[in-house]
Amino acid sequence: MNQASFSQLTPIGFLQTFVIELMDLCEEAGTAQAEQIIERIARSAGRFFEETFRAEYGLDEALDRERYADLIIGLKNKIGGHFSLVSSDAECIRVASSCCPFGEGVKNSPELCRMTSSVFGAIAARNFGYAKVVLERRIALGHDGCQVGVYLNPETAAGLSGVEYRNQPESKPDQTLAGDLQARIEERMHRIWCQMSGRCPTLPGVERPVIVAQSPAMQQVLRAIEIVAPTPATVLIRGETGVGKELVARAIHAMSERSEKPFIAVNCGAIPEGLVESVLFGHEKGAFTGAVEVHRGYFERADGGTLFLDEVDSLTPAVQTKLLRVLQEGELERVGGHRTLSVDTRIIAATNCDLEKAVAEGSFRKDLYYRINVVKLAIPPLSERPEDIPHLVDLILKRLAVRYRKQIHGVTAELMDRLRAYSWPGNVRELENVLERAVLFTQSNFIKDAELGPNRAAPLESGWKAIRKQVLDRAEREYLEQALKRFQGDVNQVAEWMELTPRAVYLKLSELDIDPSLFRPQRSKTAKDR
């Protein structure tokens, strides 16, 4: 912890602490997701900083090396660093610092250095066409200072470990009706992303959320989004696991009058059964053992905005009853409370199962079904929209190339034919996983092969329980692997974090055939040989 006294707290110190806590939260969600969040924040912020720098000094032309160095050094020093110019030539601009703007806390969140890389690199690429940022020394890794090299010549930078940036103009959307509709939806989603900065929406190069909709089926979904989004109607999104139901829900929110209010996504199936009511509706202090303070549930936190309830079919009958009351009356009571609270929350529900069958079997309330099924949107599986696959592949590969610092230009025609012919039981999520593995192991600029499963649909004769178990096993595996990475294979720490016994974690690891030793720091060769 920082030992500075309370009287020394400054706005900069407050923001530094806030960012570090944000990074800790991102780390819990997984390294890949954390890197994506950092990259988006840094690129947007870097463009904003450059624009303010240009406005202050009246600069219209591309920055030269001297002005670029002034910008990045001034930027860091204004937030608490001690940066200075080490060298500058046509090949590389190098800066160094004796302290980190994020303070000693950076050692707990070395991912923050990625922000420096993205801000420096994106600004350099816009002005020089190319940049590779090499973090040569880092306080976050225990060095006595920081040194960053921004290489401007790709030949000089070849072989160095760093992130590459290029000044690539944004492609214009298709001027068809569907293209215009998609552009409008994405523009609204982008506006929400940038709403914290009044100048950000004018910057065309900031990465936008994208819905790929080249297929007629997905274009129909886009048209439905535009019609239903401005209304207060409750929406039920149907679709297989991994088709992008949450992305569609976010698009509906972005196109609605609630777009500037919160959007909160909840996976109902991932909440422990005993905590569902507390998580959704909140609880009062003393409502149960461990309830040491008042907790505002997701409905309160989404007041005025949109609450996305994924896997709504997994809710218990008691929770279904309370949900029905919120939908009918706009009222709820916290667990252990006696005061009625009014909320104005739009509900978008989603499921990948047959709700009509659940209603017939009595596991899902009929009246609740009719309440959430005012408007039904069916998202087609990836196997039914092969026209989208090339565009999805291109979009995913661009993100992966940045994440893994590789020059990936696409896949071969033969592999694309295989990808289009595959049945994709895991839909877009499976496509992302397949491409990520391929990027990791490819040695060329074009991916020639990818590991695909048997090309057949999920066996219906296995039944819903068998398919659900497969999905849950996959989710548990991903969760445990992320936890083992975070705690470097220490099962006791994983168990404490998950609020389980080590024995229970070991049993689950054994069931899923996960070896925790693979996540522990490698010992030296001498230690291995003994």
Secondary structure, DSSP 4 states (H G I P E B T S, - for coil): -----GGG--HHHHHHHHHHHHHHHHHHH-HHHHHHHHHHHHHHHHHHHHHHHHHHHT--SPP-HHHHHHHHHHHHHHTT--EEEEEE-SSEEEEEESS-TTGGGGGT-GGGHHHHHHHHHHHHHHHHSEEEEEEEE-GGGT-SSEEEEEE--HHHHTT--SEEEE--PPPPPP-SHHHHHHHHHHHHHHHHHTTT-SSGGG-TTS--------SHHHHHHHHHHHHHTTS---EEEE--TTS-HHHHHHHHHHTSTTTTS-EEEEEGGGS-GGGHHHHHH-B-TTSSTT--S-B--HHHHTTTSEEEEETGGG--HHHHHHHHHHHHHSEE--BT--S-EE---EEEEEESS-HHHHHHHTSS-HHHHHHHTSEEEEPPPGGG-GGGHHHHHHHHHHHHHHHTT----EE-HHHHHHHHHS--TTHHHHHHHHHHHHHHH--SSEE-------SS---GGGHHHHHHHHHHHHHHHHHHHHHHHHTTT-HHHHHHHHTS-HHHHHHHHHHTT--GGGGSPPPPHHHHH-
